[in-house]
Amino acid sequence: MEKQVHVKIDKKSDLTLREVLRKIEEIQSEHPELDVFFDGDMYAICSRPRKVMERL
């Protein structure tokens, strides 16, 4: 699964946690098929396709 970067955040940015979470929610609502998350190593909002669990 390949990770896609939506927003790269400058470490010196004055964005609040609330603003970052709001952006994550916005991206998630626009793309419900993606798992949207904050990547602390890259300091970015990223996503990857949701895993589809097969029923046995």
Secondary structure, DSSP 4 states (H G I P E B T S, - for coil): ---EEEEE--TT----HHHHHHHHHHHHHH-TTEEEEEETTTTEEEEEEPPPPPP-
